[in-house]
């Protein structure tokens, strides 16, 4: 019963978190890559922090992405099978 609820929570959190996390990872990685080659695409850093040009979500974006990530990690860890003793008493 507990594991079933944890699976549902984990699925919901990961579905909510996948799009903002993908945007954050891609924009941050591309910005770092371009910086290495001496190119400055500052608009990538704006997207990375939640400023989507037409909608500025900077005050909310980072805490929400952080909360979703932590919740997905914790619920995922709870899904790991419990180790059973090889030699029961």
Jmol script that loads the backbone (N, CA, C; Angstrom):
load data "model"
ATOM      1  N   UNK A   1       0.832  -1.197   0.000  1.00  0.00           N
ATOM      2  CA  UNK A   1       0.000   0.000   0.000  1.00  0.00           C
ATOM      3  C   UNK A   1       0.873   1.255   0.000  1.00  0.00           C
ATOM      4  N   UNK A   2       1.854   1.316   0.908  1.00  0.00           N
ATOM      5  CA  UNK A   2       2.741   2.476   0.985  1.00  0.00           C
ATOM      6  C   UNK A   2       3.541   2.624  -0.299  1.00  0.00           C
ATOM      7  N   UNK A   3       4.018   1.503  -0.845  1.00  0.00           N
ATOM      8  CA  UNK A   3       4.825   1.544  -2.058  1.00  0.00           C
ATOM      9  C   UNK A   3       3.989   2.000  -3.257  1.00  0.00           C
ATOM     10  N   UNK A   4       2.730   1.615  -3.296  1.00  0.00           N
ATOM     11  CA  UNK A   4       1.849   2.015  -4.387  1.00  0.00           C
ATOM     12  C   UNK A   4       1.628   3.531  -4.381  1.00  0.00           C
ATOM     13  N   UNK A   5       1.419   4.100  -3.196  1.00  0.00           N
ATOM     14  CA  UNK A   5       1.256   5.555  -3.096  1.00  0.00           C
ATOM     15  C   UNK A   5       2.556   6.271  -3.451  1.00  0.00           C
ATOM     16  N   UNK A   6       3.674   5.684  -3.063  1.00  0.00           N
ATOM     17  CA  UNK A   6       4.965   6.283  -3.379  1.00  0.00           C
ATOM     18  C   UNK A   6       5.202   6.264  -4.883  1.00  0.00           C
ATOM     19  N   UNK A   7       4.822   5.180  -5.536  1.00  0.00           N
ATOM     20  CA  UNK A   7       4.971   5.110  -6.996  1.00  0.00           C
ATOM     21  C   UNK A   7       4.131   6.174  -7.691  1.00  0.00           C
ATOM     22  N   UNK A   8       2.910   6.364  -7.235  1.00  0.00           N
ATOM     23  CA  UNK A   8       2.039   7.391  -7.827  1.00  0.00           C
ATOM     24  C   UNK A   8       2.617   8.782  -7.608  1.00  0.00           C
ATOM     25  N   UNK A   9       3.094   9.038  -6.399  1.00  0.00           N
ATOM     26  CA  UNK A   9       3.707  10.335  -6.113  1.00  0.00           C
ATOM     27  C   UNK A   9       4.939  10.551  -6.982  1.00  0.00           C
ATOM     28  N   UNK A  10       5.750   9.519  -7.105  1.00  0.00           N
ATOM     29  CA  UNK A  10       6.972   9.630  -7.904  1.00  0.00           C
ATOM     30  C   UNK A  10       6.635   9.896  -9.376  1.00  0.00           C
ATOM     31  N   UNK A  11       5.656   9.210  -9.906  1.00  0.00           N
ATOM     32  CA  UNK A  11       5.258   9.433 -11.303  1.00  0.00           C
ATOM     33  C   UNK A  11       4.760  10.848 -11.517  1.00  0.00           C
ATOM     34  N   UNK A  12       3.951  11.346 -10.608  1.00  0.00           N
ATOM     35  CA  UNK A  12       3.416  12.700 -10.743  1.00  0.00           C
ATOM     36  C   UNK A  12       4.524  13.743 -10.648  1.00  0.00           C
ATOM     37  N   UNK A  13       5.419  13.560  -9.687  1.00  0.00           N
ATOM     38  CA  UNK A  13       6.506  14.529  -9.518  1.00  0.00           C
ATOM     39  C   UNK A  13       7.432  14.545 -10.726  1.00  0.00           C
ATOM     40  N   UNK A  14       7.746  13.382 -11.238  1.00  0.00           N
ATOM     41  CA  UNK A  14       8.665  13.352 -12.376  1.00  0.00           C
ATOM     42  C   UNK A  14       8.002  13.902 -13.635  1.00  0.00           C
ATOM     43  N   UNK A  15       6.712  13.686 -13.800  1.00  0.00           N
ATOM     44  CA  UNK A  15       6.021  14.277 -14.948  1.00  0.00           C
ATOM     45  C   UNK A  15       5.984  15.802 -14.853  1.00  0.00           C
ATOM     46  N   UNK A  16       5.829  16.313 -13.640  1.00  0.00           N
ATOM     47  CA  UNK A  16       5.844  17.766 -13.455  1.00  0.00           C
ATOM     48  C   UNK A  16       7.253  18.342 -13.603  1.00  0.00           C
ATOM     49  N   UNK A  17       8.239  17.588 -13.178  1.00  0.00           N
ATOM     50  CA  UNK A  17       9.605  18.110 -13.115  1.00  0.00           C
ATOM     51  C   UNK A  17      10.391  17.942 -14.401  1.00  0.00           C
ATOM     52  N   UNK A  18       9.975  17.062 -15.293  1.00  0.00           N
ATOM     53  CA  UNK A  18      10.808  16.736 -16.444  1.00  0.00           C
ATOM     54  C   UNK A  18      11.014  17.945 -17.365  1.00  0.00           C
ATOM     55  N   UNK A  19      10.010  18.724 -17.643  1.00  0.00           N
ATOM     56  CA  UNK A  19      10.146  19.835 -18.579  1.00  0.00           C
ATOM     57  C   UNK A  19      11.019  20.965 -18.012  1.00  0.00           C
ATOM     58  N   UNK A  20      10.739  21.468 -16.781  1.00  0.00           N
ATOM     59  CA  UNK A  20      11.621  22.522 -16.257  1.00  0.00           C
ATOM     60  C   UNK A  20      13.053  22.050 -16.026  1.00  0.00           C
ATOM     61  N   UNK A  21      13.239  20.798 -15.605  1.00  0.00           N
ATOM     62  CA  UNK A  21      14.591  20.291 -15.414  1.00  0.00           C
ATOM     63  C   UNK A  21      15.328  20.169 -16.742  1.00  0.00           C
ATOM     64  N   UNK A  22      14.630  19.737 -17.778  1.00  0.00           N
ATOM     65  CA  UNK A  22      15.239  19.633 -19.099  1.00  0.00           C
ATOM     66  C   UNK A  22      15.670  21.011 -19.602  1.00  0.00           C
ATOM     67  N   UNK A  23      14.823  22.006 -19.428  1.00  0.00           N
ATOM     68  CA  UNK A  23      15.171  23.374 -19.836  1.00  0.00           C
ATOM     69  C   UNK A  23      16.391  23.861 -19.066  1.00  0.00           C
ATOM     70  N   UNK A  24      16.417  23.625 -17.766  1.00  0.00           N
ATOM     71  CA  UNK A  24      17.524  24.077 -16.931  1.00  0.00           C
ATOM     72  C   UNK A  24      18.830  23.396 -17.319  1.00  0.00           C
ATOM     73  N   UNK A  25      18.790  22.105 -17.518  1.00  0.00           N
ATOM     74  CA  UNK A  25      20.007  21.350 -17.858  1.00  0.00           C
ATOM     75  C   UNK A  25      20.533  21.749 -19.232  1.00  0.00           C
ATOM     76  N   UNK A  26      19.660  21.813 -20.215  1.00  0.00           N
ATOM     77  CA  UNK A  26      20.100  22.132 -21.574  1.00  0.00           C
ATOM     78  C   UNK A  26      20.633  23.556 -21.661  1.00  0.00           C
ATOM     79  N   UNK A  27      19.905  24.513 -21.097  1.00  0.00           N
ATOM     80  CA  UNK A  27      20.358  25.906 -21.198  1.00  0.00           C
ATOM     81  C   UNK A  27      21.654  26.128 -20.418  1.00  0.00           C
ATOM     82  N   UNK A  28      21.800  25.519 -19.250  1.00  0.00           N
ATOM     83  CA  UNK A  28      23.030  25.663 -18.479  1.00  0.00           C
ATOM     84  C   UNK A  28      24.215  24.995 -19.151  1.00  0.00           C
ATOM     85  N   UNK A  29      23.990  23.833 -19.720  1.00  0.00           N
ATOM     86  CA  UNK A  29      25.075  23.124 -20.411  1.00  0.00           C
ATOM     87  C   UNK A  29      25.511  23.862 -21.672  1.00  0.00           C
ATOM     88  N   UNK A  30      24.543  24.331 -22.453  1.00  0.00           N
ATOM     89  CA  UNK A  30      24.890  25.075 -23.666  1.00  0.00           C
ATOM     90  C   UNK A  30      25.611  26.380 -23.339  1.00  0.00           C
ATOM     91  N   UNK A  31      25.152  27.061 -22.287  1.00  0.00           N
ATOM     92  CA  UNK A  31      25.805  28.313 -21.905  1.00  0.00           C
ATOM     93  C   UNK A  31      27.265  28.053 -21.514  1.00  0.00           C
ATOM     94  N   UNK A  32      27.501  27.015 -20.732  1.00  0.00           N
ATOM     95  CA  UNK A  32      28.870  26.673 -20.335  1.00  0.00           C
ATOM     96  C   UNK A  32      29.723  26.275 -21.532  1.00  0.00           C
ATOM     97  N   UNK A  33      29.139  25.519 -22.437  1.00  0.00           N
ATOM     98  CA  UNK A  33      29.861  25.105 -23.634  1.00  0.00           C
ATOM     99  C   UNK A  33      30.241  26.312 -24.491  1.00  0.00           C
ATOM    100  N   UNK A  34      29.313  27.218 -24.693  1.00  0.00           N
ATOM    101  CA  UNK A  34      29.596  28.408 -25.493  1.00  0.00           C
ATOM    102  C   UNK A  34      30.603  29.324 -24.798  1.00  0.00           C
ATOM    103  N   UNK A  35      30.545  29.394 -23.470  1.00  0.00           N
ATOM    104  CA  UNK A  35      31.528  30.186 -22.725  1.00  0.00           C
ATOM    105  C   UNK A  35      32.935  29.642 -22.935  1.00  0.00           C
ATOM    106  N   UNK A  36      33.067  28.346 -23.015  1.00  0.00           N
ATOM    107  CA  UNK A  36      34.358  27.707 -23.240  1.00  0.00           C
ATOM    108  C   UNK A  36      34.967  28.164 -24.561  1.00  0.00           C
ATOM    109  N   UNK A  37      34.125  28.360 -25.555  1.00  0.00           N
ATOM    110  CA  UNK A  37      34.600  28.801 -26.863  1.00  0.00           C
ATOM    111  C   UNK A  37      34.630  30.320 -27.002  1.00  0.00           C
ATOM    112  N   UNK A  38      34.398  31.036 -25.921  1.00  0.00           N
ATOM    113  CA  UNK A  38      34.475  32.490 -25.926  1.00  0.00           C
ATOM    114  C   UNK A  38      33.233  33.186 -26.443  1.00  0.00           C
ATOM    115  N   UNK A  39      32.138  32.475 -26.538  1.00  0.00           N
ATOM    116  CA  UNK A  39      30.884  33.064 -27.011  1.00  0.00           C
ATOM    117  C   UNK A  39      29.991  33.348 -25.807  1.00  0.00           C
ATOM    118  N   UNK A  40      29.296  34.486 -25.832  1.00  0.00           N
ATOM    119  CA  UNK A  40      28.449  34.858 -24.711  1.00  0.00           C
ATOM    120  C   UNK A  40      27.004  34.956 -25.175  1.00  0.00           C
ATOM    121  N   UNK A  41      26.247  33.920 -24.908  1.00  0.00           N
ATOM    122  CA  UNK A  41      24.819  33.922 -25.192  1.00  0.00           C
ATOM    123  C   UNK A  41      24.088  34.099 -23.864  1.00  0.00           C
ATOM    124  N   UNK A  42      23.960  35.362 -23.428  1.00  0.00           N
ATOM    125  CA  UNK A  42      23.387  35.627 -22.115  1.00  0.00           C
ATOM    126  C   UNK A  42      21.915  35.232 -22.033  1.00  0.00           C
ATOM    127  N   UNK A  43      21.242  35.191 -23.169  1.00  0.00           N
ATOM    128  CA  UNK A  43      19.830  34.807 -23.158  1.00  0.00           C
ATOM    129  C   UNK A  43      19.652  33.365 -22.683  1.00  0.00           C
ATOM    130  N   UNK A  44      20.678  32.530 -22.877  1.00  0.00           N
ATOM    131  CA  UNK A  44      20.599  31.169 -22.349  1.00  0.00           C
ATOM    132  C   UNK A  44      20.595  31.166 -20.821  1.00  0.00           C
ATOM    133  N   UNK A  45      21.352  32.062 -20.216  1.00  0.00           N
ATOM    134  CA  UNK A  45      21.371  32.147 -18.759  1.00  0.00           C
ATOM    135  C   UNK A  45      20.042  32.688 -18.238  1.00  0.00           C
ATOM    136  N   UNK A  46      19.406  33.575 -19.004  1.00  0.00           N
ATOM    137  CA  UNK A  46      18.078  34.058 -18.600  1.00  0.00           C
ATOM    138  C   UNK A  46      17.069  32.916 -18.610  1.00  0.00           C
ATOM    139  N   UNK A  47      17.123  32.096 -19.649  1.00  0.00           N
ATOM    140  CA  UNK A  47      16.223  30.938 -19.703  1.00  0.00           C
ATOM    141  C   UNK A  47      16.552  29.970 -18.569  1.00  0.00           C
ATOM    142  N   UNK A  48      17.821  29.795 -18.288  1.00  0.00           N
ATOM    143  CA  UNK A  48      18.282  28.887 -17.230  1.00  0.00           C
ATOM    144  C   UNK A  48      17.699  29.276 -15.869  1.00  0.00           C
ATOM    145  N   UNK A  49      17.536  30.568 -15.632  1.00  0.00           N
ATOM    146  CA  UNK A  49      17.042  31.038 -14.333  1.00  0.00           C
ATOM    147  C   UNK A  49      15.542  31.278 -14.297  1.00  0.00           C
ATOM    148  N   UNK A  50      14.850  31.066 -15.435  1.00  0.00           N
ATOM    149  CA  UNK A  50      13.398  31.170 -15.423  1.00  0.00           C
ATOM    150  C   UNK A  50      12.831  32.415 -16.056  1.00  0.00           C
ATOM    151  N   UNK A  51      13.645  33.206 -16.722  1.00  0.00           N
ATOM    152  CA  UNK A  51      13.148  34.382 -17.429  1.00  0.00           C
ATOM    153  C   UNK A  51      12.909  33.971 -18.880  1.00  0.00           C
ATOM    154  N   UNK A  52      11.642  33.745 -19.223  1.00  0.00           N
ATOM    155  CA  UNK A  52      11.295  33.237 -20.536  1.00  0.00           C
ATOM    156  C   UNK A  52      10.842  34.350 -21.482  1.00  0.00           C
ATOM    157  N   UNK A  53      11.503  35.495 -21.431  1.00  0.00           N
ATOM    158  CA  UNK A  53      11.276  36.641 -22.306  1.00  0.00           C
ATOM    159  C   UNK A  53       9.870  37.212 -22.162  1.00  0.00           C
ATOM    160  N   UNK A  54       8.851  36.466 -22.503  1.00  0.00           N
ATOM    161  CA  UNK A  54       7.478  36.953 -22.415  1.00  0.00           C
ATOM    162  C   UNK A  54       6.890  36.771 -21.020  1.00  0.00           C
ATOM    163  N   UNK A  55       7.526  35.938 -20.198  1.00  0.00           N
ATOM    164  CA  UNK A  55       7.042  35.659 -18.849  1.00  0.00           C
ATOM    165  C   UNK A  55       8.239  35.476 -17.922  1.00  0.00           C
ATOM    166  N   UNK A  56       8.349  36.327 -16.922  1.00  0.00           N
ATOM    167  CA  UNK A  56       9.474  36.257 -15.990  1.00  0.00           C
ATOM    168  C   UNK A  56       9.052  35.474 -14.749  1.00  0.00           C
ATOM    169  N   UNK A  57       9.530  34.237 -14.661  1.00  0.00           N
ATOM    170  CA  UNK A  57       9.210  33.367 -13.530  1.00  0.00           C
ATOM    171  C   UNK A  57      10.387  33.194 -12.574  1.00  0.00           C
ATOM    172  N   UNK A  58      11.369  34.081 -12.658  1.00  0.00           N
ATOM    173  CA  UNK A  58      12.584  33.928 -11.853  1.00  0.00           C
ATOM    174  C   UNK A  58      12.327  33.752 -10.367  1.00  0.00           C
ATOM    175  N   UNK A  59      11.438  34.528  -9.737  1.00  0.00           N
ATOM    176  CA  UNK A  59      11.252  34.347  -8.288  1.00  0.00           C
ATOM    177  C   UNK A  59      10.691  32.981  -7.904  1.00  0.00           C
ATOM    178  N   UNK A  60       9.944  32.345  -8.794  1.00  0.00           N
ATOM    179  CA  UNK A  60       9.314  31.067  -8.477  1.00  0.00           C
ATOM    180  C   UNK A  60      10.020  29.869  -9.090  1.00  0.00           C
ATOM    181  N   UNK A  61      10.698  30.067 -10.192  1.00  0.00           N
ATOM    182  CA  UNK A  61      11.232  28.961 -10.979  1.00  0.00           C
ATOM    183  C   UNK A  61      12.238  28.115 -10.195  1.00  0.00           C
ATOM    184  N   UNK A  62      13.213  28.746  -9.601  1.00  0.00           N
ATOM    185  CA  UNK A  62      14.253  28.005  -8.885  1.00  0.00           C
ATOM    186  C   UNK A  62      13.705  27.233  -7.687  1.00  0.00           C
ATOM    187  N   UNK A  63      12.905  27.846  -6.805  1.00  0.00           N
ATOM    188  CA  UNK A  63      12.376  27.051  -5.686  1.00  0.00           C
ATOM    189  C   UNK A  63      11.467  25.903  -6.130  1.00  0.00           C
ATOM    190  N   UNK A  64      10.659  26.129  -7.163  1.00  0.00           N
ATOM    191  CA  UNK A  64       9.756  25.070  -7.628  1.00  0.00           C
ATOM    192  C   UNK A  64      10.553  23.924  -8.235  1.00  0.00           C
ATOM    193  N   UNK A  65      11.548  24.243  -9.065  1.00  0.00           N
ATOM    194  CA  UNK A  65      12.373  23.191  -9.661  1.00  0.00           C
ATOM    195  C   UNK A  65      13.142  22.441  -8.571  1.00  0.00           C
ATOM    196  N   UNK A  66      13.650  23.159  -7.590  1.00  0.00           N
ATOM    197  CA  UNK A  66      14.351  22.520  -6.477  1.00  0.00           C
ATOM    198  C   UNK A  66      13.442  21.607  -5.678  1.00  0.00           C
ATOM    199  N   UNK A  67      12.235  22.072  -5.372  1.00  0.00           N
ATOM    200  CA  UNK A  67      11.281  21.253  -4.620  1.00  0.00           C
ATOM    201  C   UNK A  67      10.897  20.001  -5.401  1.00  0.00           C
ATOM    202  N   UNK A  68      10.610  20.154  -6.693  1.00  0.00           N
ATOM    203  CA  UNK A  68      10.251  19.006  -7.508  1.00  0.00           C
ATOM    204  C   UNK A  68      11.399  17.999  -7.592  1.00  0.00           C
ATOM    205  N   UNK A  69      12.615  18.500  -7.711  1.00  0.00           N
ATOM    206  CA  UNK A  69      13.774  17.614  -7.796  1.00  0.00           C
ATOM    207  C   UNK A  69      13.972  16.837  -6.499  1.00  0.00           C
ATOM    208  N   UNK A  70      13.920  17.526  -5.378  1.00  0.00           N
ATOM    209  CA  UNK A  70      14.111  16.871  -4.079  1.00  0.00           C
ATOM    210  C   UNK A  70      13.000  15.858  -3.821  1.00  0.00           C
ATOM    211  N   UNK A  71      11.761  16.221  -4.143  1.00  0.00           N
ATOM    212  CA  UNK A  71      10.648  15.299  -3.939  1.00  0.00           C
ATOM    213  C   UNK A  71      10.781  14.070  -4.829  1.00  0.00           C
ATOM    214  N   UNK A  72      11.181  14.260  -6.079  1.00  0.00           N
ATOM    215  CA  UNK A  72      11.360  13.119  -6.979  1.00  0.00           C
ATOM    216  C   UNK A  72      12.494  12.209  -6.502  1.00  0.00           C
ATOM    217  N   UNK A  73      13.569  12.795  -6.000  1.00  0.00           N
ATOM    218  CA  UNK A  73      14.685  11.994  -5.488  1.00  0.00           C
ATOM    219  C   UNK A  73      14.266  11.185  -4.269  1.00  0.00           C
ATOM    220  N   UNK A  74      13.596  11.825  -3.334  1.00  0.00           N
ATOM    221  CA  UNK A  74      13.180  11.129  -2.110  1.00  0.00           C
ATOM    222  C   UNK A  74      12.173  10.033  -2.427  1.00  0.00           C
ATOM    223  N   UNK A  75      11.188  10.332  -3.270  1.00  0.00           N
ATOM    224  CA  UNK A  75      10.206   9.298  -3.607  1.00  0.00           C
ATOM    225  C   UNK A  75      10.853   8.170  -4.405  1.00  0.00           C
ATOM    226  N   UNK A  76      11.832   8.494  -5.237  1.00  0.00           N
ATOM    227  CA  UNK A  76      12.556   7.450  -5.968  1.00  0.00           C
ATOM    228  C   UNK A  76      13.367   6.565  -5.049  1.00  0.00           C
ATOM    229  N   UNK A  77      13.992   7.164  -4.044  1.00  0.00           N
ATOM    230  CA  UNK A  77      14.755   6.370  -3.077  1.00  0.00           C
ATOM    231  C   UNK A  77      13.854   5.455  -2.259  1.00  0.00           C
ATOM    232  N   UNK A  78      12.640   5.922  -1.990  1.00  0.00           N
ATOM    233  CA  UNK A  78      11.704   5.083  -1.239  1.00  0.00           C
ATOM    234  C   UNK A  78      11.228   3.884  -2.056  1.00  0.00           C
ATOM    235  N   UNK A  79      11.410   3.925  -3.365  1.00  0.00           N
ATOM    236  CA  UNK A  79      10.985   2.816  -4.213  1.00  0.00           C
ATOM    237  C   UNK A  79      12.014   1.698  -4.293  1.00  0.00           C
ATOM    238  N   UNK A  80      13.227   1.955  -3.846  1.00  0.00           N
ATOM    239  CA  UNK A  80      14.234   0.901  -3.861  1.00  0.00           C
ATOM    240  C   UNK A  80      13.767  -0.259  -2.996  1.00  0.00           C
ATOM    241  N   UNK A  81      13.979  -1.468  -3.478  1.00  0.00           N
ATOM    242  CA  UNK A  81      13.531  -2.625  -2.676  1.00  0.00           C
ATOM    243  C   UNK A  81      14.317  -2.716  -1.368  1.00  0.00           C
ATOM    244  N   UNK A  82      13.611  -3.097  -0.350  1.00  0.00           N
ATOM    245  CA  UNK A  82      14.258  -3.285   0.948  1.00  0.00           C
ATOM    246  C   UNK A  82      15.110  -4.555   0.866  1.00  0.00           C
ATOM    247  N   UNK A  83      16.302  -4.501   1.410  1.00  0.00           N
ATOM    248  CA  UNK A  83      17.144  -5.689   1.386  1.00  0.00           C
ATOM    249  C   UNK A  83      16.604  -6.719   2.374  1.00  0.00           C
ATOM    250  N   UNK A  84      16.537  -7.934   1.927  1.00  0.00           N
ATOM    251  CA  UNK A  84      16.057  -9.022   2.777  1.00  0.00           C
ATOM    252  C   UNK A  84      17.246  -9.867   3.185  1.00  0.00           C
ATOM    253  N   UNK A  85      17.214 -10.320   4.369  1.00  0.00           N
ATOM    254  CA  UNK A  85      18.313 -11.129   4.872  1.00  0.00           C
ATOM    255  C   UNK A  85      18.436 -12.426   4.087  1.00  0.00           C
ATOM    256  N   UNK A  86      19.639 -12.777   3.684  1.00  0.00           N
ATOM    257  CA  UNK A  86      19.859 -14.017   2.954  1.00  0.00           C
ATOM    258  C   UNK A  86      19.678 -15.243   3.861  1.00  0.00           C
ATOM    259  N   UNK A  87      19.955 -15.021   5.121  1.00  0.00           N
ATOM    260  CA  UNK A  87      19.922 -16.126   6.076  1.00  0.00           C
ATOM    261  C   UNK A  87      18.975 -15.768   7.208  1.00  0.00           C
ATOM    262  N   UNK A  88      17.679 -15.995   7.006  1.00  0.00           N
ATOM    263  CA  UNK A  88      16.728 -15.671   8.090  1.00  0.00           C
ATOM    264  C   UNK A  88      16.928 -16.585   9.285  1.00  0.00           C
ATOM    265  N   UNK A  89      16.641 -16.046  10.448  1.00  0.00           N
ATOM    266  CA  UNK A  89      16.810 -16.829  11.684  1.00  0.00           C
ATOM    267  C   UNK A  89      15.800 -17.921  11.802  1.00  0.00           C
TER     268      UNK A  89
END
end "model"
wireframe off; spacefill off
backbone 0.3
color backbone group
